[in-house]
Amino acid sequence: MKSNGMMDRVVFMKPAKKLIVAADDFGLTNRVNEAIGIACRDGIVTTASLMVTTPAFESAVDIARGEPKLDVGLHLNLTEGRPVANPSTVSTLADSGMFRYRHPFKLATALFRKKVHISHLEREIRAQIEKALDSELWITHIDGHKHVHLIPAVFQIICRVAPDYGIFAIRSARERTPRLASTLVRNKRSRRQILKQFAFGKLISAGAFVSQRKVAHPVPVAPKRFYGITQTGFLDLEAFADIVHDLDEGVHELMCHPGFVDDDLNMTPTRLLTQRERELELLTGSDVRDLLEQTGVALISYRDLVAKYGNGRPNSVLHRYSAL
């Protein structure tokens, strides 16, 4: 090889397959927060979805500040617990300090029937964004608790207001479910639940398609594909391997739910209990890292995704308050 006296340059090809591993429910309980911190520090989790409406919000913020490589997004919650906005200012969305509609389908139906004022919905979405940003964490993207961000009216508001706060990415729900039959065989007693989640994932994917077609504003950047709805509570090494082998060129996202079971978790409405501990063990094990290395899949976060589109910077004070 010829040399001109300067150090020869070696060009390394960046992996074409990229995966965001996103832990949901950051802020649900202190021990869920602790598990997510461990899954980032000692495992493959790159991103956490922060709930600002839950009692362990401050604990989550403290952990995120101590784990600078942990990317953070807003886990928008519009169905469980209390709103961030004053309930009297979002009265069609919240009643006596609690959200009126406890399930995304009920909320979507109420919005369709115009029982929820769009101004109230926008006020609460902005309030949750602003609370997240007041933590002084870099909020890179928005997703939704039980995927409420993909309800058409919610999605339209997010697309319109998120850039005001320097947020330029959103979770996609174009879910793929590789080797569904294999998952069903391994979990025979839970087939009905898995099929229910599979159907919900397909419905969410269709809803996302409709939502995007109705938006007049530019749609925030999103990963190409999404994995994890069908596997919620059933994410094991085999399912993880099926997902990794299904990846093609581009950026994809896998949703997960690591956590520790304690009294606080038992008091929440979640059905995911010991499953969270099993996921934590999976996400921090050597097998998943070996598999990613063998398949040439690179771990990235939403920070990398928005940087690719020229928006790789923290939310500025100007952006944070330009919409207030």
Secondary structure in CASP SS format (residue, H / E / C, confidence):
PFRMAT SS
TARGET T0000
AUTHOR 0000-0000-0000
METHOD secondary structure of the structure
MODEL  1
M C 1.00
K C 1.00
S C 1.00
N C 1.00
G C 1.00
M C 1.00
M C 1.00
D C 1.00
R C 1.00
V C 1.00
V C 1.00
F C 1.00
M C 1.00
K C 1.00
P C 1.00
A C 1.00
K E 1.00
K E 1.00
L E 1.00
I E 1.00
V E 1.00
A E 1.00
A E 1.00
D E 1.00
D E 1.00
F E 1.00
G C 1.00
L C 1.00
T C 1.00
N H 1.00
R H 1.00
V H 1.00
N H 1.00
E H 1.00
A H 1.00
I H 1.00
G H 1.00
I H 1.00
A H 1.00
C H 1.00
R H 1.00
D C 1.00
G C 1.00
I C 1.00
V C 1.00
T C 1.00
T E 1.00
A E 1.00
S E 1.00
L E 1.00
M C 1.00
V C 1.00
T C 1.00
T C 1.00
P C 1.00
A C 1.00
F H 1.00
E H 1.00
S H 1.00
A H 1.00
V H 1.00
D H 1.00
I H 1.00
A H 1.00
R H 1.00
G H 1.00
E C 1.00
P C 1.00
K C 1.00
L C 1.00
D E 1.00
V E 1.00
G E 1.00
L E 1.00
H E 1.00
L E 1.00
N C 1.00
L C 1.00
T C 1.00
E C 1.00
G C 1.00
R C 1.00
P C 1.00
V C 1.00
A C 1.00
N C 1.00
P H 1.00
S H 1.00
T H 1.00
V C 1.00
S C 1.00
T C 1.00
L C 1.00
A E 1.00
D E 1.00
S C 1.00
G C 1.00
M E 1.00
F E 1.00
R C 1.00
Y C 1.00
R C 1.00
H C 1.00
P H 1.00
F H 1.00
K H 1.00
L H 1.00
A H 1.00
T H 1.00
A H 1.00
L H 1.00
F H 1.00
R C 1.00
K C 1.00
K C 1.00
V C 1.00
H C 1.00
I H 1.00
S H 1.00
H H 1.00
L H 1.00
E H 1.00
R H 1.00
E H 1.00
I H 1.00
R H 1.00
A H 1.00
Q H 1.00
I H 1.00
E H 1.00
K H 1.00
A H 1.00
L H 1.00
D H 1.00
S C 1.00
E C 1.00
L C 1.00
W C 1.00
I E 1.00
T E 1.00
H E 1.00
I E 1.00
D E 1.00
G E 1.00
H H 1.00
K H 1.00
H H 1.00
V H 1.00
H H 1.00
L H 1.00
I C 1.00
P H 1.00
A H 1.00
V H 1.00
F H 1.00
Q H 1.00
I H 1.00
I H 1.00
C H 1.00
R H 1.00
V H 1.00
A H 1.00
P H 1.00
D H 1.00
Y H 1.00
G C 1.00
I C 1.00
F C 1.00
A E 1.00
I E 1.00
R C 1.00
S C 1.00
A C 1.00
R C 1.00
E E 1.00
R C 1.00
T C 1.00
P C 1.00
R C 1.00
L H 1.00
A H 1.00
S H 1.00
T H 1.00
L H 1.00
V H 1.00
R H 1.00
N C 1.00
K H 1.00
R H 1.00
S H 1.00
R H 1.00
R H 1.00
Q H 1.00
I H 1.00
L H 1.00
K H 1.00
Q H 1.00
F H 1.00
A H 1.00
F H 1.00
G H 1.00
K H 1.00
L H 1.00
I H 1.00
S H 1.00
A H 1.00
G H 1.00
A H 1.00
F H 1.00
V H 1.00
S H 1.00
Q H 1.00
R H 1.00
K H 1.00
V C 1.00
A C 1.00
H C 1.00
P C 1.00
V C 1.00
P C 1.00
V E 1.00
A C 1.00
P C 1.00
K C 1.00
R E 1.00
F E 1.00
Y E 1.00
G C 1.00
I C 1.00
T C 1.00
Q C 1.00
T C 1.00
G C 1.00
F C 1.00
L C 1.00
D C 1.00
L H 1.00
E H 1.00
A H 1.00
F H 1.00
A H 1.00
D H 1.00
I H 1.00
V H 1.00
H H 1.00
D H 1.00
L C 1.00
D C 1.00
E C 1.00
G E 1.00
V E 1.00
H E 1.00
E E 1.00
L E 1.00
M E 1.00
C E 1.00
H C 1.00
P C 1.00
G C 1.00
F C 1.00
V C 1.00
D C 1.00
D H 1.00
D H 1.00
L H 1.00
N H 1.00
M C 1.00
T C 1.00
P C 1.00
T C 1.00
R C 1.00
L C 1.00
L C 1.00
T H 1.00
Q H 1.00
R H 1.00
E H 1.00
R H 1.00
E H 1.00
L H 1.00
E H 1.00
L H 1.00
L H 1.00
T C 1.00
G C 1.00
S H 1.00
D H 1.00
V H 1.00
R H 1.00
D H 1.00
L H 1.00
L H 1.00
E H 1.00
Q H 1.00
T H 1.00
G C 1.00
V E 1.00
A E 1.00
L E 1.00
I E 1.00
S C 1.00
Y H 1.00
R H 1.00
D H 1.00
L H 1.00
V H 1.00
A H 1.00
K H 1.00
Y C 1.00
G C 1.00
N C 1.00
G C 1.00
R C 1.00
P C 1.00
N C 1.00
S C 1.00
V H 1.00
L H 1.00
H H 1.00
R H 1.00
Y H 1.00
S C 1.00
A C 1.00
L C 1.00
END
